[in-house]
Each structure stands twice: as C-alpha cells, then as structure tokens.
Amino acid sequence: MNPKKPMPKEVEINPDQALFVIGIVSELTGMPVWTLRRLDDMGVVSPKRINKKIRCYTHRQVNKLIYIHYLMEERSVNISGIKVILELEEK
C-alpha cells in the first residue's frame, strides 16, 4: 500500500529573482516588446541579461512595469516623464 504523502507547501519565490522573459512580461503587462526594450535602453527598468541576450525580469520589475503601463495609458505620461516620476517616488 502507498502511504499518503503530506501536502506540499506553497512555493515561495524571491521577488528579486529574475524569472520572466520579455515575451511573458509583455503578456503580463499588456506592453509591447519594443516598449519594454525602450524602457530598458533608457534605464527605467533594467532586467537581468542571460547569455548577454535574453532579458529576464523579476516579479518586482513586472509590478513596476504594470504601474508604468498605467501611467502611459491612463495618464498619458511619456517615458521621460515616467523616469522623473519614479525618481521622485524613490526619494
């Protein structure tokens, strides 16, 4: 007979661990891939690079991008304005 195995615990994920590739982040945030690349180029959100090519985002960065998408779509803030807003919020 098979003894019953205990129920597995929930998986805890470090919010600063890079897990999400750019295509998945695009789907999660509703932002086009080219916008995510532009935000990276401007230093707004800089994902970790794997093999110098693949952008990999953390859970924390995905949440930040959802906020950025809100600012862009609902508040009509451009990327330069978003950069200023984020800098002011960090202070």
Phi, psi and omega in degrees: 000151180267117175291147180290135178276146177293151179297131180293150178284161176293147178280129176258129181245129176295124182293350179256009178270126181287114184233335191255123176282164190301323180296320178291318179297321177302316179293317182294324185263342184079014181258141177294154181301319182297328177291319178298320177296319179296318177298324176293313180301326181273357177080017180285310175225117184248102180287161175289146178256134175251128183056031178063006185233309189278122176279131182230120187259152175270167177299320179298318179293323178298316178298320177297320179292326175297319176295317178298318178298319176300313180299320181290314186276314186272330183250359178054041179268133178278174186297321178298318178295322179297319179301317179295314180301313181296322178295318180293322180290334179285340181280000000 
